[in-house]
Amino acid sequence: MMDVFLFIVTILAVWRITHLLSKEDGPFDIVFLIRKKAGAGFLGSLLDCFYCTSVWIALPFGLWLGNNWWEKLLYWWAISGAACLLEQATTKSNQQKQEPEYFED
């Protein structure tokens, strides 16, 4: 039972760290300055994409949770995937409301 709790807490931690690095400015704009220094190169594009960032943030957590190489790999992918699902669930849709396609004269 503790493993499930630890897994859920790990997912939440990865989501929070990833969200901070890719979507927020951070306290005193520290994260914003880090992203600005990263520029438009590989690191900069990595920090602009939530999904890309979650893969690399989840890596050390997956290595920590797994007991052997295949568990470490599966935990890595599962944690990143769960963080991405959580991001999808908490992000407001940018789609406009669909207007009815009929008109009255």
Sequence and secondary structure as in RCSB ss.txt:
>XXXX:A:sequence
MMDVFLFIVTILAVWRITHLLSKEDGPFDIVFLIRKKAGAGFLGSLLDCFYCTSVWIALPFGLWLGNNWWEKLLY
WWAISGAACLLEQATTKSNQQKQEPEYFED
>XXXX:A:secstr
 HHHHHHHHHHHHHHHHHHHHHH   GGGHHHHHHHHHTTSHHHHHHH HHHHHHHHHHHHHHHH SSHHHHHHH
HHHHHHHHHHHHHHHS         S    
